Amino acid sequence: MGRVSRTVEDTNRRMLRARDAMDRAYAQPLDVPALARIAHVSPAHFARTFRATFGETPHRYLQRRRVERAMFLLRETGRSVTDICYEVGFGSTGTFSRTFRDIVGRSPRTYRREAAAMNVPTCFTKAWTRPSA
């Protein structure tokens, strides 16, 4: 079994630090320069390294986290789609709906309607409907 170099380990730690910040503050306006500061690297290096490490761009990762939270709110609350859109960090309902459909495969309203029809425990629903990269 091969050992990971100290440089690779340090880089991974920096990327995890930024990803953890996105997980915690997904609803906040986060851009590549802000995330790069958290990782203590340049914005260009951050974007390249994040994609190489996690297989998707920082922007797409953040979108998926927001959509994942929106999916939970659509399943578990009666709040409007518009309220959920802004709560999870999207700036417009159009962008939210388009991104949600791209990731989940259906609109937020359709997702809510179908989720309500499934009467299964939340832990199973989360596992079956988790957005993929």
Backbone as CSV, one residue per row, in Angstrom:
resi,resn,N_x,N_y,N_z,CA_x,CA_y,CA_z,C_x,C_y,C_z
1,MET,0.848,-1.172,0.000,0.000,0.000,0.000,0.894,1.236,0.000
2,GLY,0.622,2.187,-0.905,1.457,3.378,-1.042,1.139,4.434,-0.006
3,ARG,2.145,5.209,0.283,1.969,6.311,1.226,1.644,7.579,0.455
4,VAL,0.883,8.436,1.084,0.547,9.729,0.497,1.614,10.723,0.941
5,SER,2.113,11.496,-0.006,3.152,12.464,0.338,2.580,13.554,1.246
6,ARG,3.449,14.196,1.953,3.043,15.276,2.853,2.376,16.414,2.075
7,THR,2.865,16.676,0.861,2.295,17.742,0.030,0.855,17.408,-0.362
8,VAL,0.628,16.171,-0.793,-0.721,15.746,-1.177,-1.641,15.771,0.039
9,GLU,-1.153,15.316,1.150,-1.942,15.324,2.382,-2.334,16.750,2.772
10,ASP,-1.381,17.680,2.670,-1.649,19.083,2.984,-2.684,19.674,2.017
11,THR,-2.542,19.359,0.741,-3.495,19.847,-0.263,-4.892,19.300,0.020
12,ASN,-4.990,18.011,0.301,-6.291,17.414,0.610,-6.922,18.063,1.836
13,ARG,-6.109,18.325,2.847,-6.610,18.966,4.058,-7.169,20.363,3.747
14,ARG,-6.460,21.099,2.897,-6.918,22.443,2.518,-8.247,22.382,1.753
15,MET,-8.360,21.415,0.840,-9.602,21.277,0.065,-10.755,20.841,0.969
16,LEU,-10.479,19.958,1.903,-11.518,19.540,2.852,-11.971,20.704,3.729
17,ARG,-11.052,21.559,4.102,-11.388,22.736,4.908,-12.384,23.625,4.142
18,ALA,-12.112,23.844,2.861,-13.011,24.659,2.038,-14.354,23.960,1.825
19,ARG,-14.320,22.653,1.564,-15.570,21.921,1.361,-16.417,21.918,2.634
20,ASP,-15.774,21.776,3.779,-16.501,21.844,5.053,-17.147,23.211,5.243
21,ALA,-16.455,24.264,4.833,-17.029,25.611,4.915,-18.262,25.713,4.023
22,MET,-18.210,25.105,2.843,-19.382,25.107,1.954,-20.536,24.322,2.572
23,ASP,-20.227,23.218,3.230,-21.270,22.416,3.874,-21.948,23.200,4.996
24,ARG,-21.161,23.948,5.743,-21.707,24.725,6.866,-22.465,25.966,6.403
25,ALA,-21.936,26.668,5.406,-22.481,27.971,5.017,-23.039,27.940,3.591
26,TYR,-23.668,26.825,3.217,-24.152,26.661,1.843,-25.112,27.768,1.403
27,ALA,-25.848,28.362,2.330,-26.831,29.387,1.973,-26.205,30.781,1.826
28,GLN,-24.951,30.912,2.209,-24.260,32.198,2.101,-23.687,32.370,0.701
29,PRO,-23.489,33.613,0.278,-22.846,33.812,-1.025,-21.361,33.453,-0.925
30,LEU,-20.993,32.333,-1.508,-19.608,31.861,-1.490,-19.096,31.841,-2.928
31,ASP,-17.968,32.459,-3.159,-17.369,32.420,-4.485,-15.971,31.816,-4.383
32,VAL,-15.375,31.547,-5.533,-14.072,30.887,-5.561,-13.009,31.685,-4.805
33,PRO,-12.916,33.020,-4.965,-11.899,33.744,-4.186,-12.066,33.583,-2.672
34,ALA,-13.299,33.609,-2.186,-13.528,33.436,-0.741,-13.127,32.031,-0.294
35,LEU,-13.477,31.028,-1.090,-13.125,29.653,-0.747,-11.624,29.427,-0.837
36,ALA,-10.989,30.056,-1.810,-9.533,29.946,-1.948,-8.829,30.536,-0.730
37,ARG,-9.376,31.622,-0.189,-8.785,32.204,1.031,-8.881,31.225,2.201
38,ILE,-9.987,30.516,2.290,-10.150,29.520,3.352,-9.109,28.412,3.199
39,ALA,-8.831,28.032,1.950,-7.863,26.963,1.676,-6.423,27.478,1.621
40,HIS,-6.246,28.795,1.699,-4.918,29.415,1.652,-4.173,29.119,0.353
41,VAL,-4.900,29.246,-0.776,-4.299,29.080,-2.101,-4.895,30.136,-3.030
42,SER,-4.339,30.252,-4.219,-4.877,31.209,-5.198,-6.207,30.684,-5.744
43,PRO,-7.070,31.587,-6.212,-8.359,31.142,-6.768,-8.218,30.132,-7.916
44,ALA,-7.296,30.372,-8.848,-7.124,29.447,-9.979,-6.656,28.071,-9.492
45,HIS,-5.702,28.068,-8.571,-5.211,26.801,-8.031,-6.330,26.086,-7.269
46,PHE,-7.102,26.844,-6.525,-8.205,26.253,-5.763,-9.203,25.570,-6.702
47,ALA,-9.642,26.265,-7.735,-10.640,25.709,-8.654,-10.130,24.430,-9.310
48,ARG,-8.887,24.441,-9.775,-8.290,23.253,-10.408,-8.170,22.094,-9.424
49,THR,-7.646,22.399,-8.247,-7.378,21.352,-7.262,-8.671,20.783,-6.683
50,PHE,-9.658,21.635,-6.449,-10.941,21.153,-5.932,-11.554,20.165,-6.915
51,ARG,-11.554,20.520,-8.181,-12.128,19.626,-9.199,-11.348,18.309,-9.283
52,ALA,-10.039,18.394,-9.224,-9.217,17.177,-9.275,-9.455,16.302,-8.040
53,THR,-9.674,16.928,-6.899,-9.852,16.197,-5.641,-11.237,15.579,-5.518
54,PHE,-12.280,16.354,-5.861,-13.656,15.908,-5.616,-14.445,15.558,-6.872
55,GLY,-13.866,15.790,-8.052,-14.540,15.385,-9.279,-15.594,16.334,-9.797
56,GLU,-15.718,17.501,-9.218,-16.652,18.520,-9.704,-16.153,19.886,-9.284
57,THR,-16.654,20.906,-9.949,-16.203,22.259,-9.633,-16.759,22.690,-8.280
58,PRO,-16.146,23.681,-7.641,-16.686,24.186,-6.381,-18.116,24.698,-6.540
59,HIS,-18.395,25.367,-7.655,-19.741,25.898,-7.900,-20.774,24.776,-7.966
60,ARG,-20.454,23.705,-8.680,-21.394,22.595,-8.810,-21.589,21.885,-7.469
61,TYR,-20.513,21.750,-6.706,-20.642,21.130,-5.380,-21.594,21.951,-4.513
62,LEU,-21.417,23.261,-4.522,-22.267,24.136,-3.720,-23.720,24.056,-4.192
63,GLN,-23.934,24.005,-5.497,-25.296,23.858,-6.014,-25.929,22.553,-5.522
64,ARG,-25.172,21.470,-5.583,-25.708,20.188,-5.113,-26.056,20.229,-3.637
65,ARG,-25.225,20.850,-2.829,-25.524,20.967,-1.387,-26.806,21.753,-1.170
66,ARG,-26.970,22.848,-1.912,-28.183,23.662,-1.785,-29.418,22.881,-2.216
67,VAL,-29.303,22.158,-3.315,-30.437,21.365,-3.806,-30.761,20.246,-2.820
68,GLU,-29.742,19.630,-2.248,-29.968,18.578,-1.254,-30.770,19.119,-0.067
69,ARG,-30.417,20.299,0.402,-31.157,20.915,1.512,-32.575,21.274,1.078
70,ALA,-32.712,21.773,-0.154,-34.041,22.111,-0.670,-34.916,20.858,-0.753
71,MET,-34.332,19.742,-1.154,-35.091,18.489,-1.225,-35.661,18.129,0.141
72,PHE,-34.844,18.277,1.172,-35.318,17.986,2.533,-36.474,18.920,2.900
73,LEU,-36.302,20.208,2.648,-37.346,21.178,3.007,-38.631,20.941,2.210
74,LEU,-38.505,20.551,0.957,-39.693,20.256,0.155,-40.432,19.033,0.688
75,ARG,-39.683,18.037,1.160,-40.299,16.826,1.701,-40.915,17.054,3.070
76,GLU,-40.221,17.818,3.899,-40.569,17.860,5.321,-41.331,19.096,5.775
77,THR,-41.472,20.100,4.927,-42.185,21.307,5.335,-43.238,21.651,4.288
78,GLY,-44.121,22.543,4.656,-45.125,23.042,3.722,-44.768,24.414,3.184
79,ARG,-43.540,24.833,3.397,-43.115,26.163,2.959,-43.139,26.264,1.444
80,SER,-43.314,27.470,0.956,-43.397,27.661,-0.493,-42.048,27.391,-1.152
81,VAL,-42.102,27.038,-2.419,-40.894,26.797,-3.196,-40.043,28.061,-3.230
82,THR,-40.679,29.214,-3.338,-39.949,30.490,-3.363,-39.189,30.708,-2.066
83,ASP,-39.842,30.487,-0.924,-39.160,30.641,0.372,-37.969,29.698,0.478
84,ILE,-38.156,28.467,0.061,-37.080,27.475,0.122,-35.932,27.876,-0.791
85,CYS,-36.253,28.360,-1.974,-35.243,28.813,-2.931,-34.295,29.819,-2.291
86,TYR,-34.844,30.832,-1.654,-34.004,31.877,-1.052,-33.323,31.395,0.223
87,GLU,-33.985,30.528,0.981,-33.377,30.028,2.223,-32.118,29.218,1.962
88,VAL,-32.104,28.450,0.893,-30.941,27.602,0.621,-29.840,28.328,-0.143
89,GLY,-30.070,29.591,-0.509,-28.984,30.390,-1.070,-29.062,30.737,-2.540
90,PHE,-30.152,30.386,-3.215,-30.283,30.778,-4.613,-30.774,32.215,-4.686
91,GLY,-30.347,32.936,-5.713,-30.707,34.341,-5.869,-31.965,34.585,-6.667
92,SER,-32.430,33.556,-7.391,-33.667,33.709,-8.170,-34.366,32.358,-8.274
93,THR,-35.681,32.423,-8.409,-36.461,31.190,-8.503,-36.192,30.475,-9.834
94,GLY,-35.909,31.240,-10.884,-35.607,30.630,-12.176,-34.339,29.793,-12.119
95,THR,-33.287,30.359,-11.530,-32.031,29.617,-11.390,-32.227,28.402,-10.493
96,PHE,-32.976,28.590,-9.417,-33.247,27.475,-8.512,-33.962,26.341,-9.238
97,SER,-35.038,26.660,-9.949,-35.813,25.621,-10.642,-34.994,24.919,-11.714
98,ARG,-34.226,25.686,-12.485,-33.401,25.093,-13.544,-32.332,24.178,-12.946
99,THR,-31.655,24.650,-11.903,-30.606,23.855,-11.261,-31.198,22.610,-10.603
100,PHE,-32.322,22.776,-9.920,-32.991,21.649,-9.266,-33.336,20.583,-10.305
101,ARG,-33.919,20.998,-11.432,-34.295,20.056,-12.485,-33.061,19.369,-13.080
102,ASP,-31.977,20.122,-13.274,-30.739,19.542,-13.811,-30.186,18.451,-12.897
103,ILE,-30.258,18.673,-11.603,-29.663,17.753,-10.638,-30.603,16.599,-10.276
104,VAL,-31.873,16.912,-10.056,-32.823,15.918,-9.555,-33.586,15.225,-10.687
105,GLY,-33.758,15.923,-11.796,-34.482,15.324,-12.913,-35.940,15.710,-12.998
106,ARG,-36.407,16.511,-12.077,-37.783,17.013,-12.100,-37.846,18.344,-11.368
107,SER,-38.926,19.058,-11.546,-39.059,20.376,-10.929,-39.252,20.239,-9.421
108,PRO,-39.006,21.321,-8.675,-39.237,21.258,-7.217,-40.679,20.882,-6.871
109,ARG,-41.647,21.422,-7.588,-43.056,21.109,-7.293,-43.369,19.630,-7.570
110,THR,-42.863,19.119,-8.673,-43.076,17.704,-8.989,-42.382,16.825,-7.948
111,TYR,-41.165,17.205,-7.571,-40.442,16.448,-6.547,-41.252,16.405,-5.252
112,ARG,-41.788,17.546,-4.833,-42.583,17.607,-3.591,-43.790,16.687,-3.699
113,ARG,-44.495,16.753,-4.807,-45.701,15.946,-4.997,-45.355,14.448,-4.953
114,GLU,-44.279,14.052,-5.632,-43.882,12.646,-5.644,-43.357,12.191,-4.284
115,ALA,-42.652,13.056,-3.577,-42.132,12.710,-2.258,-43.276,12.516,-1.271
116,ALA,-44.322,13.317,-1.403,-45.473,13.181,-0.515,-46.193,11.857,-0.758
117,ALA,-46.167,11.368,-1.997,-46.828,10.107,-2.328,-46.081,8.908,-1.746
118,MET,-44.750,9.049,-1.567,-43.962,7.961,-0.969,-44.089,8.068,0.545
119,ASN,-44.632,7.064,1.157,-44.791,7.079,2.607,-43.760,6.141,3.223
120,VAL,-42.486,6.578,3.192,-41.399,5.780,3.744,-40.603,6.648,4.708
121,PRO,-39.818,6.041,5.599,-39.019,6.824,6.550,-38.047,7.771,5.837
122,THR,-37.819,8.912,6.442,-36.952,9.941,5.871,-35.555,9.425,5.555
123,CYS,-34.994,8.557,6.407,-33.638,8.064,6.159,-33.555,7.298,4.836
124,PHE,-34.602,6.543,4.488,-34.615,5.840,3.209,-34.782,6.820,2.052
125,THR,-35.677,7.777,2.225,-35.903,8.772,1.176,-34.618,9.535,0.885
126,LYS,-33.886,9.931,1.923,-32.634,10.663,1.722,-31.620,9.821,0.965
127,ALA,-31.518,8.548,1.311,-30.557,7.670,0.649,-30.931,7.432,-0.818
128,TRP,-32.202,7.251,-1.107,-32.644,6.959,-2.470,-32.612,8.175,-3.370
129,THR,-32.811,9.356,-2.798,-32.964,10.556,-3.636,-31.765,11.501,-3.541
130,ARG,-30.694,11.096,-2.917,-29.521,11.970,-2.790,-29.012,12.344,-4.189
131,PRO,-28.815,13.643,-4.450,-28.330,14.035,-5.770,-26.916,13.528,-6.009
132,SER,-26.667,13.067,-7.205,-25.324,12.576,-7.536,-24.536,13.666,-8.215
133,ALA,-23.239,13.440,-8.306,-22.350,14.436,-8.905,-22.588,14.585,-10.373
